Amino acid sequence: MSGSAADRRFEFTAHAVAMMAERAIERSWVERTVLAPDQTEPDPSHPDMVRRFWTEGAGHENDI
């Protein structure tokens, strides 16, 4: 992966922003999880997609 996190731009849908607020998930946590997950696994419902996890954030396990 080239470039740092600061070089990348994330765009969130209104639905994503609302769900993040409802679940008290910070944008920085989502960005960190996408760029440098602690763990990945195939998505059982969508074999062409990968789930990414970060387990360090304030007691949350982020599943992106």
C-alpha positions as CSV (number, residue, x, y, z in Angstrom):
1,M,0.0,0.0,0.0
2,S,1.5,3.3,-1.0
3,G,1.1,6.6,0.8
4,S,0.3,7.2,4.4
5,A,-3.1,7.4,6.0
6,A,-2.9,11.2,5.8
7,D,-2.6,10.9,2.0
8,R,-5.8,8.9,1.7
9,R,-9.3,10.4,1.6
10,F,-12.3,8.6,3.0
11,E,-15.9,9.5,2.1
12,F,-18.7,8.3,4.3
13,T,-22.3,8.0,3.3
14,A,-24.9,9.7,5.4
15,H,-26.1,6.2,6.6
16,A,-22.5,5.3,7.6
17,V,-22.1,8.5,9.6
18,A,-25.5,7.9,11.3
19,M,-24.6,4.3,12.2
20,M,-21.1,5.4,13.4
21,A,-22.7,8.0,15.7
22,E,-25.3,5.6,17.0
23,R,-22.6,3.1,17.8
24,A,-20.1,5.7,19.1
25,I,-17.5,4.7,16.5
26,E,-15.0,7.4,15.6
27,R,-14.0,8.1,12.0
28,S,-10.4,7.6,12.8
29,W,-11.1,4.0,14.1
30,V,-12.8,3.2,10.7
31,E,-9.9,4.7,8.8
32,R,-7.3,2.8,10.9
33,T,-9.2,-0.5,10.5
34,V,-9.4,-0.1,6.8
35,L,-5.7,0.8,6.4
36,A,-4.1,-1.5,9.0
37,P,-6.5,-4.1,10.4
38,D,-5.4,-6.4,13.3
39,Q,-7.2,-9.3,11.6
40,T,-9.0,-10.1,8.4
41,E,-11.3,-12.9,7.4
42,P,-13.5,-13.6,4.3
43,D,-17.0,-12.3,4.6
44,P,-19.3,-15.4,4.8
45,S,-22.1,-13.6,2.9
46,H,-19.9,-12.0,0.2
47,P,-17.0,-14.3,-0.8
48,D,-15.5,-11.4,-2.9
49,M,-15.2,-9.2,0.2
50,V,-13.0,-9.2,3.3
51,R,-13.9,-8.2,6.8
52,R,-11.3,-6.2,8.7
53,F,-11.0,-6.0,12.5
54,W,-9.3,-3.7,14.9
55,T,-9.6,-4.6,18.6
56,E,-7.7,-1.8,20.3
57,G,-10.3,1.0,20.3
58,A,-11.9,1.8,23.6
59,G,-13.3,-1.6,24.3
60,H,-14.8,-1.9,20.8
61,E,-14.1,-4.6,18.3
62,N,-14.5,-2.8,15.0
63,D,-15.8,-5.0,12.2
64,I,-15.4,-3.1,8.9
